[in-house]
């Protein structure tokens, strides 16, 4: 998976840049994801956008904290906070008129590969935005495509899809040619290497009418300012909170999403020794509280728990034994669960059951078509093995 984080200011087109690159990657047959995070003040305030592209389906809906590459639309935003999490060897594509070597010596830049392109000047030449606020997304899309070894054809096709014509296409082509690449890259394993820079990759910025007469434009030192910032809290997911057994629903589902069935079963057994049973007869309070119910429908947690209980395998390692012995009267669901947790703590447990077989109402009160006896025996056998 390639993960790209884009830093810019409101009005520069950073979020649209993420969508354009995502559309281009999608045309190459990859799964994509693109979205932005805005500050309270749109115009001029710092904005972040995120792009993921992968050959496989993408299930991670979170922001990108450890990107493979960065695209910075405004060089005044460059700071340690911007570089946070960037993987060594990753590209930093900067919209500026300076050579990449001028940034390579700055603190914190050594582990990364740097490329620059004067997307603002290119945008102005092609009538994109205004001189005071040029819209640089399409120019940077062309430059980023070169660094990511992405052909221009899908990029231009994405422009067509978004209704970007005329100057946008020419700006992207010019930026593709004009991007300047740091000549000495750091030692790292790159995700994708760009083609070698051509003779047209070192165009100098044309001097303006006021350059050298009235001084350069004042640098903006606002950094990451914003009057309001989101406060993120890590709270217990509704499915975890409502589960009477205390299961880590989110945890075992995440393991299953990565096809780690044994790990999913191990997570379930920390709180519930009867996953095959509960995966068939639980009323599914977690599904009633699932946030996805407001979208495509709740996650079928019950069926996934059943799958983990039926197909997972965990090697049980008895803990060091305690001297105390415990008797559990009644081997129904409560007695079996209590015996399981006590055994995990190292107690020697003896189960007493009046019936001919362990299981209580799970065996005598639930018909076999709803709870097959082999599923119940599997869970009970796991408890006895400990």
C-alpha positions in Angstrom: 0.0 0.0 0.0 1.1 3.5 -0.8 0.0 6.2 1.7 0.4 9.9 0.9 -0.3 12.9 3.1 -0.9 16.3 1.6 -0.3 19.6 3.4 -1.6 22.8 2.1 -3.8 25.8 2.9 -7.5 26.3 2.2 -8.1 27.4 -1.4 -5.0 25.8 -2.9 -6.8 22.6 -4.0 -5.1 20.1 -1.7 -8.1 17.9 -1.2 -8.9 17.9 -4.9 -5.3 16.9 -5.5 -5.8 13.8 -3.4 -8.9 12.9 -5.3 -7.3 13.4 -8.7 -4.4 11.2 -7.8 -6.8 8.6 -6.4 -8.8 8.6 -9.6 -5.6 8.1 -11.6 -4.5 5.2 -9.4 -8.0 3.7 -9.7 -7.8 3.8 -13.5 -4.6 1.7 -13.1 -6.7 -1.0 -11.3 -5.9 -0.2 -7.7 -8.2 0.3 -4.7 -8.0 3.9 -3.5 -9.1 6.1 -0.7 -8.9 10.0 -0.6 -10.3 12.4 2.0 -9.4 15.7 3.7 -9.4 17.3 7.1 -10.2 20.9 7.3 -9.6 23.5 10.0 -12.4 25.8 11.1 -11.1 28.6 8.8 -11.2 27.4 5.3 -9.3 30.0 3.2 -5.6 30.2 4.1 -5.9 27.8 7.1 -3.8 24.6 7.2 -5.5 21.7 5.4 -4.5 18.0 5.3 -5.6 15.5 2.7 -4.9 11.8 2.6 -4.5 9.3 -0.2 -4.2 5.5 -0.1 -3.6 3.2 -3.0 -3.2 -0.6 -2.9 -3.6 -3.6 -5.1 -5.9 -5.1 -2.4 -9.1 -3.7 -0.9 -8.6 -0.9 1.6 -10.4 -1.2 4.9 -8.5 1.4 7.1 -10.7 4.5 7.4 -8.2 6.4 9.7 -6.0 9.4 9.0 -2.5 8.6 7.8 0.1 9.0 10.6 3.0 7.2 8.9 2.9 8.2 5.2 5.2 6.9 2.5 5.4 10.3 0.9 4.4 14.0 1.5 3.2 16.6 -0.9 3.5 20.2 0.5 1.5 22.9 -1.4 2.9 25.8 0.7 6.6 25.6 1.7 6.0 27.8 4.8 4.2 24.9 6.3 7.4 22.8 6.5 8.1 22.0 10.1 8.9 19.0 12.3 5.2 18.5 12.7 4.7 18.1 9.0 7.5 15.5 8.8 6.1 13.5 11.7 5.8 9.8 10.8 7.2 10.1 7.3 9.0 6.8 6.5 12.7 7.1 5.7 13.3 7.2 2.0 9.9 8.8 1.3 9.4 11.6 -1.2 8.8 15.2 -0.1 7.3 17.1 -3.0 7.5 20.8 -2.4 5.8 23.6 -4.3 8.5 26.2 -4.4 11.0 27.8 -6.8 14.1 26.5 -4.9 16.3 23.6 -5.8 15.7 20.5 -3.7 19.3 20.7 -2.4 18.4 23.9 -0.5 16.0 21.9 1.7 18.1 18.8 2.0 20.4 20.4 4.6 17.6 21.6 6.8 17.1 19.8 10.2 15.1 16.6 9.9 15.3 16.4 6.1 18.3 14.0 5.8 16.4 10.6 5.7 14.1 11.7 2.9 14.1 12.3 -0.9 13.2 15.8 -1.9 11.7 17.1 -5.1 10.6 20.6 -5.9 8.5 22.2 -8.6 7.3 25.8 -9.0 3.6 24.8 -9.3 2.5 28.3 -8.3 4.2 29.9 -11.3 3.0 27.2 -13.6 -0.6 27.7 -12.4 -0.4 31.4 -13.0 1.0 31.0 -16.5 -2.0 28.8 -17.3 -4.6 31.0 -15.7 -5.4 28.7 -12.8 -6.6 30.8 -9.9 -5.0 34.2 -9.4 -1.5 35.5 -8.8 -2.3 35.9 -5.1 -3.9 32.5 -4.7 -2.9 30.2 -7.5 -4.6 26.8 -7.6 -1.8 24.4 -7.8 -3.5 21.0 -7.6 -3.3 20.0 -11.2 0.3 21.0 -11.6 1.3 19.1 -8.6 -0.7 16.1 -9.8 1.6 16.0 -12.9 4.7 16.3 -10.7 3.5 13.7 -8.2 2.7 11.3 -11.1 6.3 11.5 -12.2 7.7 10.8 -8.7 5.3 7.9 -8.2 6.1 6.4 -11.7 2.5 6.9 -12.7 1.8 7.5 -16.4 0.3 10.8 -17.5 -2.6 9.1 -19.4 -4.6 8.1 -16.2 -3.9 11.5 -14.7 -5.3 13.3 -17.7 -8.2 10.9 -17.8 -8.9 11.8 -14.2 -8.9 15.5 -15.2 -11.5 14.7 -17.8 -13.6 12.9 -15.2 -13.5 15.9 -12.9 -14.1 18.3 -15.8 -10.7 19.9 -15.7 -9.7 21.0 -19.2 -7.5 23.5 -20.9 -4.8 25.0 -18.7 -5.1 22.2 -16.2 -3.8 19.6 -18.6 -1.0 21.8 -19.8 0.0 22.7 -16.2 0.3 19.0 -15.4 2.4 18.3 -18.4 4.7 21.3 -17.7 5.1 20.3 -14.0 5.9 16.7 -15.1 8.9 18.1 -17.1 9.9 20.8 -14.6 10.0 18.8 -11.4 13.5 18.9 -9.9 14.8 15.8 -8.0 17.5 15.8 -5.3 20.6 14.4 -6.9 21.8 12.4 -3.9 19.0 10.4 -2.4 19.3 9.0 1.2 20.0 5.4 1.6 16.6 3.7 2.1 14.3 1.3 0.3 12.1 3.5 -1.9 8.5 2.6 -2.5 8.7 3.8 -6.1 11.6 5.5 -7.9 11.0 8.3 -10.5 12.5 8.2 -13.9 15.8 10.1 -14.3 15.4 13.8 -14.6 15.7 15.2 -18.1 17.4 18.2 -19.4 14.2 20.3 -19.0 13.9 19.5 -15.3 15.9 22.5 -14.0 14.0 25.5 -15.3 14.8 28.7 -13.4 12.0 30.8 -12.1 11.5 34.0 -14.2 12.1 37.2 -12.1 9.1 39.3 -11.4 8.8 43.0 -12.0 9.2 43.9 -8.4 11.9 41.4 -7.6 15.0 43.3 -6.4 13.1 46.6 -6.3 10.6 46.3 -3.5 11.9 43.1 -1.9 10.5 39.6 -2.0 7.0 38.8 -0.7 7.0 38.5 3.0 7.3 34.9 4.2 4.2 33.5 6.0 5.2 32.2 9.4 1.9 30.9 10.5 2.9 27.2 10.5 0.0 25.0 11.8 -2.2 27.9 13.1 -5.9 27.4 13.5 -8.3 29.0 15.9 -9.9 25.6 16.5 -8.5 22.2 16.5 -10.3 18.8 16.7 -10.0 17.0 20.0 -9.8 13.3 19.4 -10.6 10.8 22.2 -10.0 7.1 22.2 -13.2 5.8 23.7 -14.5 2.2 24.0 -16.3 1.2 20.8 -20.1 0.7 21.2 -19.8 -3.0 20.3 -17.1 -3.6 23.0 -19.0 -1.6 25.6 -22.3 -3.4 25.2 -21.0 -7.0 25.1 -22.1 -8.8 28.3 -19.1 -11.1 28.0 -16.7 -8.2 27.7 -15.3 -9.4 24.4 -12.9 -7.2 22.5 -15.2 -7.2 19.4 -13.1 -4.6 17.5 -9.9 -6.5 18.2 -11.0 -9.9 17.0 -12.7 -8.5 13.9 -9.5 -6.7 13.1 -7.6 -10.0 13.3 -10.1 -11.7 11.1 -9.9 -8.9 8.5 -6.2 -9.8 8.2 -7.1 -13.5 7.9 -5.6 -14.2 11.3 -8.2 -16.7 12.5 -6.1 -18.2 15.3 -5.3 -14.7 16.7 -9.0 -13.8 16.6 -9.8 -16.9 18.6 -7.1 -16.1 21.1 -8.6 -12.6 21.6 -12.1 -14.1 22.2 -10.8 -16.7 24.6 -9.4 -14.0 26.9 -13.0 -13.1 27.9 -15.3 -15.9 26.7 -14.5 -19.6 26.5 -17.6 -20.4 24.5 -17.2 -18.6 21.1 -18.7 -21.5 19.0 -21.8 -21.4 21.3 -22.1 -17.6 21.5 -21.6 -17.4 17.7 -24.8 -19.3 17.3 -27.2 -18.3 20.2 -26.0 -14.9 21.4 -28.7 -12.2 20.8 -26.0 -9.9 19.3 -26.2 -6.7 21.4 -23.0 -5.7 19.7 -24.7 -5.8 16.3 -27.6 -3.6 17.6 -25.0 -1.0 18.6 -22.8 -1.2 15.5 -22.1 2.1 13.9 -22.2 0.6 10.5 -26.0 0.1 11.0 -26.5 3.7 9.8 -24.7 2.9 6.6 -24.7 -0.5 4.8 -25.8 -2.5 7.8 -24.3 -3.8 11.0 -21.3 -6.1 10.9 -22.4 -9.7 11.4 -20.3 -10.1 14.5 -22.2 -13.3 15.6 -21.4 -15.2 12.4 -17.7 -14.0 12.6 -17.4 -15.2 16.2 -18.8 -18.5 15.1 -16.3 -18.8 12.3 -13.4 -18.0 14.7 -14.6 -20.5 17.2 -15.1 -23.3 14.6 -12.0 -22.8 12.6 -9.4 -21.2 14.9 -6.8 -23.1 16.9 -5.0 -22.0 20.0 -2.3 -23.9 21.9 -3.3 -23.8 25.5 -0.4 -23.3 27.9 -1.5 -24.0 31.6 -0.2 -21.2 33.9 1.8 -22.0 37.0 -0.4 -23.8 39.5 -1.6 -22.3 42.8 -1.9 -24.3 45.9 -5.6 -23.5 46.4 -8.3 -25.7 44.9 -11.7 -24.5 43.8 -15.0 -26.4 43.4 -17.5 -25.1 40.9 -21.1 -26.3 41.4 -23.0 -26.5 38.2 -21.4 -26.9 34.7 -23.8 -24.6 32.8 -22.5 -21.5 30.9 -21.8 -19.6 34.1 -20.0 -22.5 35.8 -18.0 -23.4 32.7 -16.9 -19.7 32.2 -16.0 -19.3 35.9 -14.0 -22.6 35.8 -12.2 -21.3 32.6 -11.2 -18.0 34.1 -10.1 -19.6 37.4 -8.0 -22.2 35.6 -6.4 -19.4 33.6 -5.3 -17.9 36.9 -3.7 -21.1 37.9 -6.3 -22.6 40.3 -7.0 -26.3 40.3 -10.8 -26.5 39.5 -13.2 -29.3 40.0 -16.6 -29.1 38.2 -19.7 -30.7 39.8 -22.7 -31.3 37.5 -25.9 -33.1 38.3 -26.6 -34.0 34.7 -25.0 -36.7 32.7 -23.0 -34.3 30.5 -21.5 -30.8 31.0 -23.3 -27.8 29.5 -26.4 -27.3 31.5 -29.2 -25.6 29.5 -26.9 -25.2 26.5 -27.2 -29.0 26.1 -30.7 -29.6 27.4 -32.6 -26.4 26.6 -31.3 -25.4 23.1 -32.2 -27.7 20.2 -29.4 -29.3 18.2 -30.4 -27.5 15.0 -29.7 -24.2 16.6 -26.6 -25.4 18.6 -25.0 -28.5 17.2 -23.6 -30.8 19.8 -20.2 -30.9 18.2 -19.9 -27.1 18.5 -20.8 -27.3 22.2 -18.4 -30.2 22.8 -15.6 -28.3 21.1 -15.9 -25.4 23.5 -16.4 -27.6 26.6 -13.4 -29.8 25.5 -11.2 -26.6 25.3 -12.2 -25.7 28.9 -11.4 -29.2 30.2 -8.1 -29.2 28.4 -6.9 -26.2 30.5 
